Amino acid sequence: MNTRRPAAPGHVRIIGGRWRGTRLPVPELDGLRPSGDRMRETLFNWLAPVLPGARVLDLFAGTGALGFEAVSRGAASAVLVERAPAAVEALHASAGRLQGGDRVAVVAADALAWLPAQPAGTFDIAFVDPPFAGRLWDAALPAVARVLAPEAWMYVEAPPEVDAIPAGWRLHRQLATRDARARLLHRP
């Protein structure tokens, strides 16, 4: 059996907004699987009415594609939390070369250790897409829910067999592929 993971693409691109077409590097890291263009395009179509002016959290940021895309499309700010040094370095470089990239803050930290120190209600939208092998949804989702404002939105990407909807949230929309299920949740 071949256990070698497929090579990561060299980059992903921002697909809409002021930074449309910008390439973001994809470091070679185990478990890093950037959300595909189709999934991101669908997600941001769903979020279009609530994105302008939103405070965004991109947890387990990886390439930062979700956080950068959100700011590109009108979010007021984004915090990208990532622990892998190579990914953090790439996130800083990407934010530094974008005009307006100062609206993107990069935090080098373990997401689950960082969350408890954050004030409640800080963010309007959260993207939660941890490495699938870590099985972190049970720990991450309640911690993320605490830092989200009332009537917030949470995007969760997980393997198809994971039922990742925390108590008090309702499914707004979902998209399934062979390898993942993307869900946009809303806290009414």
C-alpha positions in Angstrom: 0.0 0.0 0.0 1.3 3.4 -0.9 1.0 5.8 2.1 2.8 8.7 0.5 0.4 11.6 0.2 -0.1 13.3 -3.2 2.1 16.3 -3.8 0.5 19.6 -2.8 -0.2 22.0 -5.5 2.4 24.9 -5.6 -0.3 27.5 -5.1 -4.0 28.2 -4.7 -5.5 31.4 -6.1 -7.9 33.9 -4.6 -11.0 33.6 -6.9 -12.9 36.8 -6.2 -12.8 40.4 -5.0 -10.0 43.0 -5.0 -7.2 40.3 -4.8 -8.8 38.1 -7.4 -6.1 36.0 -9.2 -3.5 36.4 -6.5 -1.6 33.2 -5.9 -1.1 31.9 -2.4 1.8 29.4 -1.8 1.0 25.9 -0.6 3.7 24.6 1.7 4.4 20.9 1.6 2.9 19.8 5.0 1.3 16.6 5.9 -2.5 16.9 6.2 -2.6 20.3 4.3 -5.4 20.1 1.7 -6.6 23.5 0.5 -10.3 23.9 -0.1 -10.8 23.6 -3.9 -11.9 26.5 -6.1 -15.4 25.1 -6.5 -16.0 24.7 -2.8 -14.6 28.2 -2.1 -16.7 29.8 -4.8 -19.9 28.1 -3.5 -19.1 29.1 0.1 -18.5 32.7 -0.8 -21.7 32.9 -2.8 -23.5 31.7 0.3 -21.7 34.2 2.5 -22.1 37.2 0.1 -24.9 38.9 2.0 -23.1 38.8 5.4 -19.5 39.2 4.4 -19.1 43.0 4.0 -17.7 44.4 7.2 -17.4 41.0 8.9 -14.7 40.0 11.4 -13.4 36.7 10.2 -11.5 33.8 12.0 -9.7 31.3 9.8 -8.7 28.6 12.2 -6.2 25.9 11.1 -5.5 28.4 8.3 -3.0 26.4 6.2 -2.7 28.5 3.0 -5.1 31.1 4.4 -7.2 30.9 1.3 -10.5 31.2 3.2 -9.4 34.2 5.3 -7.7 36.0 2.4 -10.7 35.4 0.1 -13.0 36.8 2.8 -11.0 40.0 3.1 -10.7 40.2 -0.7 -14.5 40.1 -0.9 -15.2 42.8 1.7 -14.7 41.4 5.2 -13.3 44.1 7.5 -10.6 41.8 8.9 -9.4 38.3 9.3 -7.3 36.5 11.9 -5.5 33.4 10.5 -4.4 30.9 13.1 -1.8 28.3 12.1 0.8 26.4 14.0 3.1 25.0 11.3 6.1 27.3 10.9 6.3 26.9 7.1 2.7 27.8 6.7 3.0 30.8 9.1 5.9 32.1 7.1 3.9 31.8 3.9 0.9 33.5 5.4 3.1 36.5 6.6 4.6 36.7 3.2 1.2 36.7 1.4 -0.3 39.3 3.8 2.9 41.5 3.4 2.7 41.6 -0.4 -1.0 42.5 -0.7 -2.2 46.1 -0.7 -4.5 46.1 2.3 -2.9 43.0 3.7 -2.7 44.7 7.1 -6.3 43.7 7.6 -5.1 40.1 7.8 -3.5 39.2 11.1 -1.4 36.0 11.3 -1.2 34.2 14.6 1.4 31.5 15.0 -0.3 29.2 17.6 -2.0 25.9 18.2 -5.7 26.8 17.5 -7.1 24.8 20.4 -4.6 26.4 22.8 -5.2 29.9 21.4 -9.1 29.9 21.4 -9.7 29.9 25.2 -7.8 33.2 25.6 -10.0 35.1 23.1 -12.9 37.3 24.2 -16.4 35.9 23.6 -18.2 37.4 20.6 -15.1 38.6 18.8 -15.9 37.2 15.3 -18.8 37.2 12.9 -17.7 34.3 10.7 -15.4 31.4 11.4 -13.8 28.9 9.0 -13.0 25.6 10.7 -11.1 23.2 8.5 -8.6 21.2 10.6 -6.4 18.4 9.3 -8.7 15.5 8.8 -6.4 13.0 10.5 -6.4 15.0 13.7 -10.2 14.5 14.3 -10.4 17.9 16.1 -14.0 18.8 15.4 -15.4 17.7 18.8 -12.8 19.9 20.6 -12.7 22.8 18.1 -16.4 23.5 17.5 -17.5 24.4 21.0 -14.4 26.6 21.5 -15.0 28.4 18.2 -18.7 28.9 19.0 -17.7 30.8 22.2 -15.7 33.4 20.3 -18.4 34.0 17.7 -21.0 36.8 18.0 -24.7 36.2 18.3 -26.2 35.2 14.9 -22.7 34.3 13.6 -21.8 31.9 10.8 -19.5 28.9 10.9 -18.1 27.0 8.0 -17.0 23.5 8.8 -15.1 21.2 6.3 -14.9 17.6 7.4 -14.8 14.1 6.0 -18.2 12.9 4.7 -18.7 10.6 7.7 -18.2 13.4 10.3 -21.4 14.9 11.6 -20.0 18.3 12.7 -22.9 20.4 13.8 -22.6 21.7 17.4 -25.6 22.2 19.7 -27.4 25.5 19.1 -26.4 25.8 15.5 -28.5 24.9 12.4 -27.4 23.8 9.0 -27.8 26.6 6.4 -26.3 24.9 3.4 -23.9 22.1 2.5 -21.9 20.8 -0.3 -20.5 17.3 -0.5 -17.6 15.9 -2.6 -16.2 12.4 -2.6 -13.6 13.4 0.1 -15.3 16.1 2.1 -18.5 17.7 3.3 -18.6 21.5 3.5 -21.3 22.9 5.8 -22.3 26.5 6.5 -23.9 26.7 9.9 -25.8 29.6 11.4 -26.5 30.4 15.0 -30.0 31.9 15.0 
